[in-house]
Amino acid sequence: MKSFLENSSPSRKGSSPAAAAFTLVELLVAIAIIAVLAGLALPGLSRARIWAGKAACASNLRQVGAALLAYAGDNNGTMPTASGTLINGWTQQVAPYLGISAANADPTQATYVAAKVFRCPSVAALNPNSKTYSYFLGAHPAYVELHTANPVHVARLAAPARTIMGGDVAAIGMFSAKDTDPDDYTQSPAFPKKITIHGGVSNILFYDGHISSYSSYDDTILAVTYDGQPAPYP
């Protein structure tokens, strides 16, 4: 006589092909659901990556901006001269305020590689072979006054919250490693026809320390004189 346990135990031979087929269908459905969820998650991951690069870039700009103002404090309130010279450019002049030796910031040296604080992470990701820095130093008030490269006098700025100190050189590949400027903002390097970083915007640093992002150039807002009046480039 069989025991109760023997009678109640399941038999593998009793498993039907229909049950096995149903399990396979469930597996295929699960795989399909995972694929759909992964497809939905990818745009979110892409946006998160863009945000992270933009935030890291803004952090770099704040550090560079603080160093520039410290430099001005030691130099009678004047910023470094923004120009295209190859000798002692603005990054070299401000480098010691960022803990970087001037020699390591000299783009004329064969071993030159820009310090990370001078490089936008998003630009570096798109152009990994580039060794140059990717921020420009604005000099608009000084330029419109004298029509030549001159340092900005910080104390003369009537509207620091609307005066550009610097920002992204969003025109990737526009400047070489030996261009110590990336521009004095006479060519609007922050706003090429197509901005390929930060989801289509440039990070711009202003003299009051805030950073805003812009997708296009508006000289009635972004270009001002020492008096804070709109002043497009002539």
Residue pairs with C-beta under 8 A, 6 or more apart in sequence:
47 199
50 122
50 198
50 199
53 120
53 121
53 122
53 125
53 197
53 198
54 122
54 198
54 199
54 201
54 203
54 213
56 121
57 120
57 121
57 122
57 168
57 197
57 198
57 203
58 203
58 211
60 116
60 117
60 118
60 119
60 120
60 121
60 135
61 135
61 166
61 167
61 203
61 205
61 211
62 205
62 209
62 211
63 98
63 117
64 94
64 98
64 117
64 118
64 135
64 166
64 205
65 165
65 166
65 205
65 209
66 97
66 209
67 94
67 97
67 98
68 79
68 80
68 94
68 97
68 137
68 165
68 166
69 154
70 97
71 79
71 80
71 93
71 94
71 97
72 78
72 79
72 154
77 153
77 154
77 155
78 151
78 152
78 153
78 154
79 90
79 137
79 139
79 151
79 152
79 153
79 154
79 165
80 89
80 90
80 93
80 94
80 137
80 151
81 90
81 139
81 149
81 150
81 151
82 90
82 136
82 137
82 138
82 139
82 149
82 151
82 181
82 183
82 184
82 185
83 89
83 149
83 180
83 181
83 184
84 149
84 179
84 180
84 181
84 183
84 184
85 180
85 181
86 107
86 108
86 178
86 180
87 108
87 180
88 102
88 180
89 107
89 180
89 181
90 137
90 180
90 181
91 105
91 107
91 114
91 118
91 133
91 180
92 102
92 105
92 106
92 180
93 102
95 101
95 102
95 104
95 105
95 115
96 102
98 115
98 117
100 115
100 117
103 109
104 112
104 115
105 114
105 115
105 118
106 112
107 114
107 132
107 177
107 178
107 179
107 180
108 178
112 131
112 177
113 131
114 131
114 132
114 133
114 134
114 177
115 133
118 133
118 134
118 135
119 133
119 134
120 134
120 135
120 168
120 169
120 197
120 203
122 197
122 198
123 130
123 134
123 168
123 169
123 170
123 172
123 197
124 130
124 134
126 172
126 196
126 197
127 172
127 173
130 173
130 177
131 177
132 175
132 176
132 177
132 179
132 182
133 182
134 168
134 169
134 172
134 182
135 166
135 167
135 168
135 169
135 182
136 166
136 167
136 168
136 169
136 181
136 182
136 183
136 184
136 185
136 189
136 190
137 165
137 166
137 181
137 182
137 183
137 184
137 185
138 152
138 163
138 164
138 165
138 166
138 167
138 184
138 185
139 149
139 150
139 151
139 152
139 184
139 185
140 163
140 164
140 185
140 223
140 224
140 231
140 233
141 152
141 156
141 157
141 163
141 224
141 225
141 226
141 231
142 149
142 150
142 151
142 152
142 153
143 149
143 150
143 184
143 185
143 186
143 233
144 223
144 225
144 231
144 233
144 234
145 225
145 226
147 234
149 184
153 226
154 160
154 207
156 226
157 163
157 207
157 226
157 228
158 226
158 227
158 228
159 224
159 227
159 228
160 206
160 207
160 208
161 206
161 207
161 208
161 210
162 206
162 221
162 222
162 224
162 228
163 206
163 207
163 224
163 228
164 185
164 204
164 205
164 206
164 207
164 222
164 223
165 205
165 206
165 207
166 204
166 205
167 190
167 202
167 203
167 204
167 205
168 190
168 197
168 198
168 202
168 203
168 204
169 175
169 182
169 183
169 189
169 190
170 189
170 190
170 191
170 192
170 195
170 196
170 197
170 202
171 189
171 190
171 192
172 196
172 197
174 182
174 189
174 192
175 181
175 182
175 183
175 189
182 189
183 189
186 233
188 217
190 202
190 204
190 214
190 217
191 202
191 214
191 216
191 217
195 201
195 202
195 215
198 213
200 215
201 213
201 214
201 215
202 213
202 214
202 215
203 211
203 212
203 213
204 211
204 212
204 213
204 214
204 222
205 211
206 212
214 222
219 230
219 231
219 232
219 233
220 230
220 232
221 230
223 230
223 231
223 232
223 233
224 230
224 231
225 231
